[in-house]
Amino acid sequence: MKKNIKKLILLLISFVFLYFVFVNLDIKELIHIIKRFNILYIPLLCLSIITSLSLRGLCFKQLISKTAKISLFDAALLCITGAALNVVLPARAGDIFRAYYFGQKYKINKIKVFGTVMLERIFDIIVIFCLLCSGVFIYHENQIAMNLCILAGIILIAGVAFAIITYKYNKTDKICGFIEAKSRNLPFAELTKNLINFINKLCNSFFAGFEVIDSPKRILYALFASFGIWFFECMNFLIVIYGFGYNIHWSVTIFIISFIALACMIPSTSIFIGPYQLAVITAFSIYNINKETALAISFVEQAIVTLTTAFIAFLFMLKNNISYKELKEDIEEEIEE
């Protein structure tokens, strides 16, 4: 029952966004524009997608290096599979899969691995902010872009501060010990004590995933890889734009990626239906590009990304005898816990 309510809420969120996507939309014009896409650009787009996801594997390899050794090939496949699951399952289940699978295979605490994955997301925020700043510098007269830049800056500062403070000055033992001492005379003291100990263990495991912070060299490598990831993410859209025959300034891709990154934080159904499309439409509107064109580019790019990552993820799961049905159930249990 609880699971069905969650699905219903996510569905309603997607429908709200889809309303704004399709309101006043010329469907015939949309179909006409989609038909104009040059399929000869697909191989180049697939190569860009795979390069981006492989660089994410390199970033993850560097961040997890103090915990366990993993080959670049395996890290890339793991990240590609995680990306595919992020597309087909809600709640960014692909990130949970990475922690779940890596923890099982290398006999490491899954919460610790998840902490490393979250550190990787902080790196994403840093790079997106840098891209956004460069975009605002190029296209500075737009107030929407400047406001978005300020919002991203706030998120960036908070994220970096959280990562550093929680790892360097982790006080969960003292905080949990203080709460436990104060709750000894309360009803259900034993239950409260067990709960506090569980939370304390969970937090310590999560923050342990930030241990790469002590290695500036690996941090630099990971940051470099992260810049590469988002460079090719921008390239994906630029290739699709050229595939439609449009000669649009490359800076438009910066705003597309920035808006999508923020939109994907919004809970929604699989494939980020609704927020994703509205984010692309909003980004293109900065350049006074109509909704039909923006939506056509969004549909084609998302479809090819989804199919490419899903195919590689399928091969990975086949090679490792992973059942999608069982994996989905395991991940849903992890999310609910």
C-alpha positions in Angstrom: 0.0 0.0 0.0 2.8 2.4 1.0 4.7 1.5 -2.2 1.6 2.2 -4.4 1.1 5.6 -2.7 4.7 6.6 -3.5 4.2 5.6 -7.1 1.0 7.6 -7.3 2.7 10.7 -5.9 5.6 10.4 -8.4 3.1 9.9 -11.2 1.2 13.0 -10.2 4.4 15.0 -10.1 5.3 13.9 -13.7 1.8 14.7 -14.9 2.0 18.2 -13.5 5.3 18.8 -15.4 3.9 17.2 -18.5 1.0 19.6 -18.5 3.4 22.5 -18.8 5.3 20.6 -21.4 2.4 19.9 -23.7 0.2 23.0 -23.1 0.0 25.1 -26.3 2.2 22.5 -28.1 1.8 22.0 -31.9 2.0 18.2 -32.1 2.2 18.2 -36.0 5.1 20.6 -35.9 6.8 18.4 -33.2 6.5 15.3 -35.4 7.7 17.2 -38.4 10.8 18.4 -36.6 11.6 14.9 -35.2 11.5 13.5 -38.8 14.2 15.9 -39.8 16.9 14.3 -37.5 19.8 12.9 -39.5 20.4 9.4 -38.2 24.0 9.5 -39.4 24.8 11.5 -36.2 23.7 8.5 -34.0 27.1 6.6 -34.0 28.9 9.9 -33.0 26.3 10.5 -30.3 26.7 6.9 -29.0 30.5 7.3 -28.8 30.0 10.6 -26.8 27.6 8.9 -24.4 29.9 5.9 -23.8 32.9 8.3 -23.3 31.0 10.3 -20.7 29.9 7.3 -18.8 33.4 5.7 -19.0 34.8 8.9 -17.5 32.3 8.5 -14.7 33.9 5.1 -14.1 37.3 6.8 -13.9 36.0 9.3 -11.4 34.4 6.6 -9.3 37.6 4.5 -9.5 39.6 7.4 -8.1 37.1 8.2 -5.3 36.8 4.5 -4.2 40.6 3.7 -4.6 41.4 4.0 -0.8 38.6 1.5 -0.1 39.1 -1.1 -2.8 40.9 -1.6 -6.2 38.7 -1.9 -9.3 39.7 -1.9 -12.9 38.7 1.1 -15.1 36.8 -1.3 -17.4 34.7 -2.7 -14.5 34.2 0.7 -13.0 33.0 2.1 -16.3 30.5 -0.9 -16.8 29.3 -0.5 -13.2 28.6 3.2 -13.8 27.0 2.7 -17.1 24.7 0.1 -15.5 23.9 2.5 -12.7 23.1 5.2 -15.1 20.7 2.9 -17.0 19.0 2.0 -13.7 18.7 5.7 -12.8 16.7 6.1 -16.1 14.4 3.1 -15.7 13.9 3.1 -11.9 12.8 6.1 -9.7 14.7 7.6 -6.7 18.0 7.4 -8.5 18.1 3.7 -7.9 21.2 3.3 -10.0 23.3 5.0 -7.3 21.9 2.6 -4.8 22.8 -0.3 -7.2 26.4 0.8 -7.4 26.7 0.8 -3.6 24.8 -2.5 -3.4 26.7 -4.4 -6.1 30.1 -3.0 -5.2 29.6 -3.7 -1.5 28.6 -7.3 -2.2 31.4 -8.0 -4.7 34.2 -6.5 -2.7 32.8 -7.3 0.8 32.7 -3.6 1.8 30.1 -1.8 3.8 27.4 -0.7 1.3 26.7 2.5 3.2 30.4 3.5 3.0 30.3 2.9 -0.8 27.1 5.0 -1.0 28.9 7.8 0.8 31.6 7.7 -1.9 28.8 7.8 -4.6 27.4 10.9 -2.8 30.8 12.5 -2.8 30.9 12.0 -6.6 27.6 13.9 -6.8 29.2 16.8 -5.0 31.9 16.8 -7.6 29.1 16.9 -10.2 27.7 20.0 -8.5 31.1 21.7 -8.5 31.6 21.1 -12.3 28.0 22.1 -13.2 28.5 25.3 -11.3 31.7 26.1 -13.1 30.0 25.4 -16.5 27.0 27.6 -15.4 29.3 30.4 -14.5 31.0 30.3 -17.9 27.6 30.2 -19.5 26.4 33.2 -17.6 29.6 35.1 -18.4 29.0 34.4 -22.1 25.3 35.2 -21.9 25.3 37.4 -18.9 22.3 39.7 -19.8 19.7 37.0 -18.9 18.4 37.4 -15.4 17.0 33.8 -15.2 20.5 32.4 -15.9 22.1 34.7 -13.2 19.5 33.6 -10.6 20.2 30.0 -11.4 23.9 30.6 -11.0 23.3 32.1 -7.6 21.2 29.0 -6.6 23.8 26.6 -7.9 26.5 28.6 -5.9 24.6 28.2 -2.7 24.1 24.4 -3.3 27.8 24.1 -4.2 29.1 25.9 -1.0 26.7 23.9 1.2 27.7 20.6 -0.5 31.4 21.1 -0.2 31.2 22.4 3.3 29.1 19.4 4.3 31.6 17.0 2.7 34.6 18.5 4.4 33.1 19.2 7.9 31.4 15.8 8.2 34.5 13.9 7.3 37.1 16.0 9.1 35.0 16.8 12.2 32.7 13.8 12.5 31.1 14.1 15.9 28.4 11.5 15.6 29.8 9.4 18.4 29.6 12.3 20.8 26.2 13.5 19.6 24.7 10.0 19.7 26.3 9.3 23.1 24.9 12.6 24.5 21.4 11.7 23.2 21.6 8.2 24.6 22.6 9.5 28.0 19.7 11.9 28.1 17.2 9.2 27.1 18.1 6.6 29.6 15.3 7.5 32.0 12.7 7.8 29.3 10.2 5.1 28.3 11.5 2.6 25.8 15.1 3.4 26.8 16.5 0.2 25.4 14.7 0.6 22.1 16.0 4.2 21.9 19.5 3.1 22.7 19.5 0.5 19.9 18.1 3.0 17.4 20.7 5.6 18.3 23.5 3.0 18.0 22.2 2.0 14.6 22.1 5.6 13.4 25.6 6.2 14.8 26.9 3.2 12.9 25.1 4.2 9.7 26.5 7.8 9.9 30.1 6.6 10.6 29.9 4.2 7.6 28.6 6.9 5.3 31.2 9.5 6.3 33.9 6.8 5.9 33.1 6.9 2.2 34.7 10.4 2.1 38.1 9.2 3.0 39.6 10.0 -0.4 39.5 13.7 0.8 42.8 12.9 2.4 44.4 12.3 -1.0 44.6 15.6 -3.0 46.2 13.8 -6.0 43.2 11.4 -6.4 40.8 14.3 -5.7 42.4 16.2 -8.6 42.2 13.2 -10.9 38.5 12.7 -10.0 37.7 16.4 -10.6 39.4 16.3 -14.0 37.4 13.2 -14.9 34.2 15.0 -13.7 34.9 17.9 -16.0 35.3 15.4 -18.8 32.0 13.8 -18.0 30.1 17.0 -18.2 32.0 18.2 -21.3 30.7 15.1 -23.1 27.2 15.5 -21.6 27.2 18.9 -23.3 28.5 17.3 -26.5 25.6 14.9 -26.5 23.1 17.7 -26.9 25.4 19.6 -29.4 25.5 16.5 -31.6 21.7 16.2 -31.5 21.3 19.9 -32.3 23.6 19.6 -35.3 21.7 16.4 -36.3 18.6 18.5 -36.6 20.4 20.9 -38.9 20.5 23.8 -36.4 23.6 25.9 -36.0 23.2 27.0 -32.4 26.0 28.4 -30.2 27.7 25.8 -28.1 26.9 27.7 -24.9 23.2 26.7 -25.2 24.3 23.2 -24.0 25.6 24.6 -20.8 22.2 25.9 -19.8 20.5 22.7 -21.0 22.8 20.5 -18.7 22.5 22.9 -15.8 18.7 22.9 -16.0 18.5 19.1 -16.4 20.8 18.6 -13.4 18.5 20.6 -11.2 15.4 19.0 -12.7 16.6 15.5 -12.1 16.7 16.3 -8.3 12.9 16.5 -8.5 11.2 13.2 -7.6 9.4 11.8 -10.7 8.7 8.6 -12.5 11.2 6.5 -14.5 13.3 8.3 -17.2 12.6 11.6 -15.4 9.5 12.1 -17.5 8.2 15.6 -17.1 11.0 17.5 -15.3 13.5 16.5 -17.9 11.5 17.8 -20.9 10.5 21.0 -19.1 14.1 21.7 -18.2 15.2 21.4 -21.8 12.3 23.6 -23.0 13.2 26.2 -20.3 16.9 26.2 -21.2 16.1 26.6 -24.9 13.7 29.5 -24.2 16.7 31.5 -23.0 17.7 31.5 -26.7 14.2 32.2 -27.9 13.9 28.7 -29.4 10.3 27.4 -29.6 8.9 24.6 -27.5 8.5 22.1 -30.5 12.1 22.3 -31.4 13.3 22.0 -27.8 11.1 19.0 -27.2 12.1 17.2 -30.4 15.8 17.6 -29.4 15.0 16.4 -25.9 13.1 13.3 -27.1 15.8 12.2 -29.5 18.7 12.8 -27.1 17.0 11.0 -24.2 15.9 8.1 -26.4 19.4 7.4 -27.7 21.0 7.9 -24.3 18.5 5.5 -22.7 18.8 2.8 -25.4 22.6 3.0 -25.4 23.0 2.7 -21.7 20.3 0.1 -21.4 22.0 -2.1 -24.0 25.4 -2.0 -22.2 23.7 -2.5 -18.8 21.9 -5.5 -20.3 25.3 -7.0 -21.4 26.8 -6.3 -17.9 23.9 -7.9 -16.1 23.9 -10.9 -18.5 27.7 -11.4 -18.0 27.3 -11.3 -14.2 24.1 -13.4 -14.1 22.1 -10.5 -12.5 18.3 -10.8 -12.7 16.6 -7.4 -13.4 13.5 -8.5 -11.5 15.4 -9.7 -8.4 17.7 -6.6 -8.6 14.7 -4.3 -8.7 13.2 -6.0 -5.7 16.5 -5.8 -3.7 16.9 -2.1 -4.6 13.4 -1.3 -3.6 14.0 -3.0 -0.3 17.2 -0.9 0.2 15.2 2.3 -0.6 12.4 1.5 1.9 15.0 0.6 4.6 
